[in-house]
Amino acid sequence: HNLFWPIPNSAITANNQGQLRQNYGYDGYSDAIPMWTNWEDAVADEQ
C-alpha cells in the first residue's frame, strides 16, 4: 500500500498564505515560525 499519495498542486498553491516550520538547513526555514507541540494547537491555528 502507498500511504503517501502525491498532494495535488492545486491544493498546494491554494494555501499560499500558510506557513509551515521547516527544519534548519531547508529552504524557508525561519525560527520565528512557531512549532506545534500538540494536535490541539495545530487545529486551533487553522481557525
Residue pairs with C-beta under 8 A, 6 or more apart in sequence:
19 33
20 28
20 33
21 30
21 33
21 34
21 35
22 28
22 29
22 30
22 33
23 29
36 42
36 45
